[in-house]
């Protein structure tokens, strides 16, 4: 049973010196470990990506943009309170929230919470393009799911949007395993060159290797590029603390897919041509779509893919293309051009892959749900999980791991 998988089986020794604190100066100069379906591994450079993809491929990436999600306030007593933006509550739509003026509410993590029992926190900020200072206030409303809290933000200039507030008041939330404070260089380094839709608190790091030159080479190889949006939440760093993965609650993330992309995906799957996903966030979105379509076809319009739905018997016996077409029909009936939904899908060994044929990704942390996803994608060879051989090879060949590390190009087994 999938839920009985032990996370200890996905452990490996990752020396700290293999975790770079900064990226290479040239994004596409990083190493690229290529793993073919037959298990043969070769060592290339990311700049060669287009020439390594099969003819007829379509590439899909996540255009989410990392926000300055960490804000540091200081009480009059001198206590330092850190507020980490997770997701909007009032309004709950990301775009509308960033467009609000004077007030909004976000679900947040609060550092040093015991020092903030009551009252408002105040910070003086200077948003770009605004003359004079703006007073930003934060007020605790109530506890929410887990250890987070609903925080009301207000500011005293109606010309200023919350997007400008965040840019002025916060800083980029780099991953904790980098073991350093954010730097000015992270403003660009920890952002893909195609980042567009604000909302993530972590970068879709497989996309960090792309450059304009790589996209030009993809075009020269007649490989179209589609874009979706999944806002990466803080849950992406949540360690698996349970012995079995069945006891680990997967985090939920919101995503958006346009009808135009949906039509391209339908044609790609109908024709049997390869679909290439850039990063695990794109993978989670693409693999969630058939399950959403199957739910909509059955009259369930909750627009949420639960953690284990892919393993239900009823969820395995449906046609992928027909499920995608059900989404298109549902959107058409409502006159909508974009699907916005959420997913908590768990992809682990035993998962039935429906959408993704090739994956571009980085090297992931030991005992992480992302490593479970990679293991499922690669499968086994001679009774042994292929991911372990691949990671052993990368460690032996001096690859760099995690967010600012090197990449791999994986073909589904």
C-alpha positions as CSV (number, residue, x, y, z in Angstrom):
1,X,0.0,0.0,0.0
2,X,1.2,3.5,-0.9
3,X,0.4,4.8,2.6
4,X,2.7,2.2,4.2
5,X,5.8,3.5,2.4
6,X,8.5,4.4,5.0
7,X,10.1,7.8,4.5
8,X,13.4,6.4,5.9
9,X,13.7,4.5,2.6
10,X,14.2,7.8,0.9
11,X,17.1,9.0,3.0
12,X,20.6,9.6,1.7
13,X,23.7,11.4,2.9
14,X,23.8,15.0,1.6
15,X,27.0,16.8,2.6
16,X,26.5,20.4,3.5
17,X,29.2,21.4,1.0
18,X,27.0,20.1,-1.8
19,X,24.4,22.8,-1.1
20,X,25.5,26.0,-2.8
21,X,24.5,29.3,-1.1
22,X,24.5,31.2,-4.4
23,X,23.8,30.2,-8.0
24,X,26.2,30.1,-10.9
25,X,26.8,33.4,-12.6
26,X,25.4,32.0,-15.8
27,X,22.1,30.2,-15.2
28,X,22.3,27.8,-18.1
29,X,25.9,26.8,-17.5
30,X,24.9,24.4,-14.7
31,X,25.3,20.6,-15.0
32,X,22.4,18.6,-16.3
33,X,22.2,14.9,-15.4
34,X,20.3,13.1,-18.2
35,X,18.5,9.8,-17.3
36,X,17.0,8.0,-20.3
37,X,14.1,5.5,-20.0
38,X,16.6,2.6,-20.2
39,X,18.4,3.9,-17.1
40,X,21.5,5.1,-19.0
41,X,22.9,8.2,-17.3
42,X,25.0,10.9,-19.1
43,X,26.3,14.3,-18.0
44,X,25.5,17.3,-20.0
45,X,25.0,21.1,-19.6
46,X,21.6,22.8,-19.2
47,X,22.3,24.9,-22.3
48,X,21.9,21.7,-24.3
49,X,18.3,21.1,-23.1
50,X,16.5,21.7,-26.4
51,X,18.7,19.2,-28.3
52,X,18.0,16.5,-25.7
53,X,14.2,16.6,-25.8
54,X,12.3,14.2,-28.1
55,X,10.8,15.5,-31.4
56,X,7.2,16.7,-31.0
57,X,7.8,17.7,-27.3
58,X,5.8,20.4,-25.6
59,X,7.4,22.1,-22.5
60,X,5.3,23.5,-19.7
61,X,6.7,25.8,-16.9
62,X,5.3,27.6,-13.9
63,X,5.3,31.4,-14.2
64,X,4.7,32.2,-10.6
65,X,6.7,35.0,-9.1
66,X,8.2,35.0,-5.6
67,X,7.0,37.8,-3.4
68,X,8.9,39.6,-0.6
69,X,7.0,37.4,1.9
70,X,9.0,38.0,5.0
71,X,8.3,41.2,6.9
72,X,10.2,42.2,10.1
73,X,8.4,44.5,12.6
74,X,9.9,45.9,15.8
75,X,7.7,46.6,18.9
76,X,8.5,49.7,21.0
77,X,10.0,47.3,23.5
78,X,12.5,46.3,20.9
79,X,11.1,42.8,20.3
80,X,11.5,41.6,16.7
81,X,8.4,40.1,15.2
82,X,8.6,38.4,11.8
83,X,5.5,37.9,9.7
84,X,5.7,35.4,6.8
85,X,2.9,35.8,4.2
86,X,1.4,32.5,3.2
87,X,-1.8,33.1,1.3
88,X,-4.5,35.8,1.0
89,X,-7.8,35.6,2.9
90,X,-9.6,38.9,2.3
91,X,-9.8,39.0,-0.6
92,X,-8.8,35.4,-1.2
93,X,-7.8,35.9,-4.8
94,X,-4.1,36.6,-5.2
95,X,-4.5,39.2,-8.0
96,X,-7.3,41.0,-6.2
97,X,-5.3,41.0,-2.9
98,X,-2.2,42.5,-4.5
99,X,-4.5,45.2,-6.1
100,X,-6.2,46.2,-2.8
101,X,-5.6,49.6,-1.3
102,X,-5.5,50.5,2.4
103,X,-6.5,47.0,3.8
104,X,-6.3,43.3,3.3
105,X,-6.0,40.1,5.4
106,X,-3.4,37.3,4.9
107,X,-2.9,34.0,6.5
108,X,0.6,34.2,7.9
109,X,3.2,32.5,10.1
110,X,4.5,34.7,13.0
111,X,7.9,34.4,14.4
112,X,8.4,35.3,18.1
113,X,4.6,35.1,18.5
114,X,4.9,35.0,22.3
115,X,6.1,38.6,22.3
116,X,3.1,39.8,20.4
117,X,0.0,39.1,22.5
118,X,-2.0,42.2,21.5
119,X,-2.0,45.5,19.8
120,X,-0.8,46.6,16.4
121,X,2.7,46.5,14.9
122,X,3.8,49.5,12.9
123,X,6.4,49.9,10.2
124,X,7.3,53.0,8.2
125,X,7.9,52.2,4.6
126,X,8.7,54.0,1.4
127,X,6.9,52.4,-1.6
128,X,8.5,53.1,-5.0
129,X,7.0,56.0,-6.9
130,X,5.3,57.5,-3.8
131,X,6.4,60.8,-2.2
132,X,6.6,60.6,1.5
133,X,6.4,57.7,3.9
134,X,3.6,55.2,4.5
135,X,2.7,53.7,7.8
136,X,2.0,50.0,7.6
137,X,0.1,48.4,10.5
138,X,-0.3,44.7,11.3
139,X,-3.0,43.3,13.6
140,X,-3.6,39.7,14.7
141,X,-7.2,38.6,14.1
142,X,-7.4,34.9,14.9
143,X,-5.5,31.6,14.7
144,X,-6.0,29.6,11.5
145,X,-5.0,26.1,10.3
146,X,-1.8,24.7,11.8
147,X,0.4,27.3,13.5
148,X,-0.6,30.2,11.3
149,X,-2.7,33.3,12.0
150,X,-4.9,35.7,10.1
151,X,-3.2,39.1,10.0
152,X,-4.9,42.3,9.0
153,X,-2.7,44.8,7.2
154,X,-3.7,48.4,6.9
155,X,-1.8,51.4,5.4
156,X,-2.5,55.1,5.3
157,X,-2.1,56.0,1.6
158,X,-4.9,55.0,-0.8
159,X,-2.6,55.4,-3.8
160,X,-0.6,52.4,-2.6
161,X,-1.5,48.8,-3.5
162,X,-0.6,45.8,-1.3
163,X,1.8,44.7,-4.1
164,X,3.8,47.9,-3.5
165,X,3.5,47.4,0.3
166,X,5.0,43.9,0.0
167,X,7.8,45.1,-2.3
168,X,8.7,47.9,0.1
169,X,8.2,46.2,3.5
170,X,9.4,42.6,2.9
171,X,12.3,40.6,1.6
172,X,12.7,37.4,-0.5
173,X,12.2,34.3,1.7
174,X,15.1,32.1,0.6
175,X,15.0,28.5,1.8
176,X,16.2,27.8,5.4
177,X,18.8,25.2,4.2
178,X,20.8,28.0,2.6
179,X,21.7,29.0,6.2
180,X,22.0,32.8,5.5
181,X,20.0,35.9,5.4
182,X,18.4,37.2,2.1
183,X,20.7,39.4,0.0
184,X,20.0,41.9,-2.7
185,X,21.2,39.4,-5.3
186,X,18.4,37.0,-4.3
187,X,15.9,39.5,-5.7
188,X,16.9,38.4,-9.2
189,X,18.7,35.1,-8.5
190,X,15.7,33.5,-6.7
191,X,13.3,34.4,-9.6
192,X,12.9,32.7,-13.0
193,X,13.4,34.9,-16.0
194,X,9.8,34.3,-17.0
195,X,8.2,34.9,-13.5
196,X,5.0,36.9,-13.9
197,X,2.2,36.0,-11.5
198,X,2.9,37.2,-8.0
199,X,2.1,34.8,-5.1
200,X,4.9,32.3,-4.3
201,X,6.9,32.2,-1.1
202,X,9.4,29.9,-2.7
203,X,10.8,29.7,-6.3
204,X,10.0,26.9,-8.7
205,X,13.7,26.2,-8.7
206,X,14.0,24.0,-11.8
207,X,13.0,27.1,-13.8
208,X,15.9,29.1,-12.4
209,X,18.3,27.5,-15.1
210,X,16.4,28.9,-18.1
211,X,17.7,31.9,-20.0
212,X,16.5,33.7,-23.1
213,X,19.1,31.7,-25.1
214,X,17.6,28.4,-23.9
215,X,14.1,29.6,-25.0
216,X,15.5,30.7,-28.4
217,X,17.0,27.2,-28.8
218,X,13.7,25.6,-27.9
219,X,12.0,27.7,-30.6
220,X,14.7,26.7,-33.1
221,X,13.9,23.0,-32.3
222,X,10.2,23.7,-32.8
223,X,9.4,22.9,-29.1
224,X,6.5,25.1,-27.9
225,X,6.4,26.4,-24.4
226,X,3.2,26.7,-22.3
227,X,2.8,28.4,-19.0
228,X,0.7,27.7,-16.0
229,X,0.7,29.2,-12.5
230,X,1.0,27.4,-9.2
231,X,1.8,29.5,-6.2
232,X,4.4,27.6,-4.1
233,X,3.6,27.6,-0.4
234,X,5.7,27.3,2.7
235,X,4.6,23.7,2.9
236,X,7.1,22.8,0.2
237,X,9.7,22.9,3.0
238,X,7.6,20.9,5.4
239,X,9.6,17.8,6.4
240,X,8.0,14.4,6.6
241,X,8.0,13.7,10.3
242,X,5.9,10.6,10.3
243,X,7.3,7.1,9.9
244,X,4.9,6.2,7.1
245,X,3.9,8.7,4.4
246,X,0.2,7.9,5.0
247,X,0.4,9.9,8.2
248,X,2.0,13.0,6.5
249,X,-0.5,15.8,5.6
250,X,0.3,17.2,2.2
251,X,0.1,21.0,1.8
252,X,-2.4,22.5,-0.5
253,X,-1.4,24.9,-3.3
254,X,-3.5,27.0,-5.6
255,X,-3.0,26.9,-9.4
256,X,-4.4,28.4,-12.6
257,X,-4.5,27.0,-16.1
258,X,-5.8,28.8,-19.1
259,X,-8.2,27.3,-21.6
260,X,-5.6,27.9,-24.4
261,X,-3.0,25.8,-22.5
262,X,-5.7,23.2,-21.8
263,X,-6.5,22.9,-25.5
264,X,-2.7,22.4,-26.2
265,X,-2.5,19.8,-23.6
266,X,-5.5,17.9,-25.0
267,X,-4.0,17.9,-28.5
268,X,-0.6,16.8,-27.1
269,X,-2.1,13.9,-25.3
270,X,-4.4,12.9,-28.2
271,X,-1.4,12.8,-30.5
272,X,0.7,10.8,-28.1
273,X,3.5,13.4,-28.2
274,X,5.8,14.0,-25.2
275,X,4.8,16.5,-22.5
276,X,7.8,18.0,-20.6
277,X,7.2,19.5,-17.2
278,X,9.6,22.0,-15.7
279,X,9.8,21.4,-12.0
280,X,7.7,19.5,-9.5
281,X,5.2,22.4,-9.2
282,X,4.3,22.1,-12.9
283,X,4.2,18.3,-12.5
284,X,1.7,18.6,-9.6
285,X,-0.5,20.9,-11.6
286,X,-0.5,18.9,-14.8
287,X,-1.1,15.6,-13.0
288,X,-3.9,17.1,-11.0
289,X,-5.9,18.1,-14.1
290,X,-7.2,14.7,-15.1
291,X,-8.5,14.1,-11.5
292,X,-10.2,17.5,-11.5
293,X,-11.8,16.7,-14.9
294,X,-13.0,13.3,-13.7
295,X,-14.5,15.0,-10.6
296,X,-16.3,17.6,-12.8
297,X,-17.6,14.9,-15.1
298,X,-19.1,13.3,-12.0
299,X,-20.8,16.5,-10.8
300,X,-18.2,17.4,-8.1
301,X,-17.2,21.0,-8.7
302,X,-15.2,21.5,-5.4
303,X,-12.2,22.2,-7.6
304,X,-9.8,20.6,-5.1
305,X,-7.7,17.5,-5.6
306,X,-7.3,15.7,-2.3
307,X,-4.1,14.0,-1.1
308,X,-5.0,10.4,-1.9
309,X,-7.7,10.7,-4.6
310,X,-5.3,9.4,-7.2
311,X,-5.1,6.0,-5.4
312,X,-8.8,5.4,-5.2
313,X,-10.0,2.6,-7.4
314,X,-12.7,4.8,-8.9
315,X,-10.0,7.4,-9.8
316,X,-7.9,5.0,-11.8
317,X,-10.6,3.9,-14.4
318,X,-11.2,6.9,-16.5
319,X,-9.8,8.3,-19.8
320,X,-7.3,11.2,-19.4
321,X,-8.2,13.1,-22.6
322,X,-11.9,12.8,-21.8
323,X,-11.2,14.2,-18.3
324,X,-9.3,17.2,-19.8
325,X,-12.2,17.8,-22.2
326,X,-14.6,17.8,-19.2
327,X,-12.7,20.7,-17.7
328,X,-12.8,22.6,-21.0
329,X,-16.6,22.0,-21.3
330,X,-17.1,23.1,-17.7
331,X,-15.2,26.4,-18.3
332,X,-17.0,27.0,-21.6
333,X,-20.4,26.6,-20.0
334,X,-19.5,29.3,-17.5
335,X,-17.8,31.6,-20.0
336,X,-14.5,31.4,-18.2
337,X,-11.1,31.3,-19.8
338,X,-9.0,30.2,-16.8
339,X,-9.4,27.3,-14.4
340,X,-8.4,28.2,-10.8
341,X,-8.3,25.3,-8.4
342,X,-6.2,23.7,-5.6
343,X,-4.3,20.5,-5.1
344,X,-2.8,18.5,-2.3
345,X,-2.0,15.5,-4.5
346,X,0.5,13.1,-3.2
347,X,2.7,11.5,-5.9
348,X,4.6,8.5,-4.6
349,X,5.6,5.1,-5.8
350,X,2.4,3.3,-6.9
351,X,1.0,6.5,-8.6
352,X,-0.4,6.1,-12.1
353,X,1.2,8.8,-14.3
354,X,-1.2,10.3,-16.8
355,X,0.3,13.6,-18.1
356,X,4.0,14.0,-17.8
357,X,6.5,12.1,-19.9
358,X,9.7,14.1,-19.3
359,X,10.7,16.1,-16.3
360,X,13.2,18.9,-15.7
361,X,14.0,19.2,-12.0
362,X,16.7,19.9,-9.4
363,X,18.1,17.5,-6.8
364,X,15.8,17.3,-3.7
365,X,16.2,17.0,0.0
366,X,16.5,13.6,1.7
367,X,13.2,12.2,3.0
368,X,11.1,14.8,1.1
369,X,7.8,14.4,-0.7
370,X,9.6,15.7,-3.8
371,X,12.0,12.8,-3.7
372,X,8.9,10.5,-3.5
373,X,7.6,12.1,-6.6
374,X,10.9,11.6,-8.5
375,X,11.1,8.0,-7.3
376,X,7.6,7.3,-8.6
377,X,8.5,8.9,-12.0
378,X,11.8,6.9,-12.4
379,X,10.5,3.6,-11.2
380,X,12.8,0.6,-10.5
381,X,15.6,-1.2,-12.3
382,X,16.5,-4.8,-11.3
383,X,14.3,-4.4,-8.2
384,X,16.1,-1.3,-7.0
385,X,14.7,2.3,-7.1
386,X,16.4,4.2,-9.9
387,X,16.4,7.5,-8.0
388,X,19.1,6.2,-5.6
389,X,21.4,5.2,-8.4
390,X,20.9,8.6,-10.0
391,X,21.6,10.5,-6.8
392,X,24.7,8.4,-6.1
393,X,25.9,9.2,-9.6
394,X,25.3,12.9,-9.0
395,X,27.1,12.9,-5.7
396,X,30.1,11.1,-7.2
397,X,30.2,13.5,-10.1
398,X,30.3,16.6,-7.8
399,X,26.8,17.9,-8.7
400,X,25.3,20.8,-6.6
401,X,22.1,20.1,-4.8
402,X,18.8,21.9,-3.9
403,X,17.6,25.4,-4.9
404,X,20.7,26.9,-6.3
405,X,22.2,23.6,-7.5
406,X,22.3,21.7,-10.7
407,X,19.5,20.1,-12.7
408,X,18.5,16.8,-14.1
409,X,16.4,15.7,-17.2
410,X,14.4,12.6,-16.4
411,X,12.4,10.4,-18.8
412,X,9.5,8.4,-17.4
413,X,10.2,4.7,-17.0
